[in-house]
Amino acid sequence: MKGKEKAPQRGRKGQFKGNKSRAIIRILLKSIPLSRREISIKTGIEICSLCSPLLKLVDQDILEIPYTRHCRISGNPVYHYSMKEGGFKDGE
């Protein structure tokens, strides 16, 4: 199968796996702060695959964590992510 290109892998809802950050930004531009579970549902990207892109976007000052709540069941913190004001410009 030399010379044949592989088709890009797609997530559950058709998102390209290589564009996780773009999918996250696209969703957060349109909505209020979301948890990882909510981002996962809206993008079709598995929760375990969201951690690294979210942390990178926070480190790049594109996203922020405006508030944290605690899960009623586990007691663990649940971070909510949103676009940082002025952190993303069209065309990036």
C-alpha positions in Angstrom: 0.0 0.0 0.0 2.9 2.3 -0.7 1.9 5.7 -2.1 -1.5 5.7 -0.6 -2.4 8.3 2.0 -4.3 7.4 5.1 -7.6 9.0 5.6 -7.7 11.3 8.6 -9.2 9.6 11.7 -12.5 11.1 12.9 -14.0 11.2 16.3 -17.6 10.2 17.1 -19.2 13.3 15.6 -16.9 13.8 12.7 -14.3 16.0 14.3 -10.8 15.4 13.0 -8.7 14.1 15.9 -5.7 16.3 14.9 -7.8 19.4 15.4 -8.9 19.0 19.0 -7.8 22.5 20.0 -9.7 24.0 17.1 -12.8 22.1 18.0 -12.5 23.2 21.7 -12.1 26.8 20.7 -15.0 26.6 18.2 -17.3 25.3 21.0 -16.2 27.7 23.7 -16.5 30.8 21.4 -20.3 30.0 21.2 -21.0 29.2 24.8 -20.8 29.8 28.5 -18.0 28.1 30.6 -18.1 24.3 30.1 -16.7 21.4 32.0 -14.6 18.7 30.3 -17.7 16.4 30.2 -19.8 19.1 28.5 -17.0 19.8 26.0 -16.7 16.1 25.3 -20.4 15.8 24.6 -20.4 18.9 22.3 -17.2 18.0 20.3 -17.4 14.2 20.3 -13.9 14.0 21.7 -13.3 11.5 24.6 -12.9 13.1 28.0 -9.5 11.5 28.5 -8.2 13.1 25.3 -9.3 16.6 26.3 -6.9 17.1 29.2 -3.7 17.9 27.3 -5.3 20.3 24.7 -7.1 22.1 27.4 -4.0 22.6 29.5 -2.0 23.8 26.5 -4.8 26.3 25.7 -4.8 27.6 29.3 -0.9 27.8 29.2 -1.2 29.8 26.0 -3.6 32.3 27.6 -6.4 31.4 25.2 -8.6 29.7 27.8 -9.2 30.4 31.4 -10.8 28.6 34.3 -13.3 31.1 35.6 -14.6 28.8 38.4 -14.4 25.4 39.9 -17.1 23.4 41.7 -17.0 20.1 43.5 -18.7 17.0 42.2 -21.5 15.9 44.5 -20.6 12.2 44.1 -16.8 12.1 44.2 -16.0 15.4 45.9 -13.4 16.1 43.2 -13.0 19.5 41.7 -14.8 20.1 38.3 -13.1 22.8 36.3 -15.1 24.9 33.9 -13.3 26.4 30.9 -14.0 29.5 28.9 -12.4 31.8 26.3 -10.1 34.3 27.9 -11.0 37.8 26.9 -8.6 39.0 24.2 -6.9 35.5 24.2 -7.9 34.5 20.8 -8.1 36.5 17.6 -9.9 35.6 14.4 -7.6 33.9 11.9 -5.4 32.2 14.4 
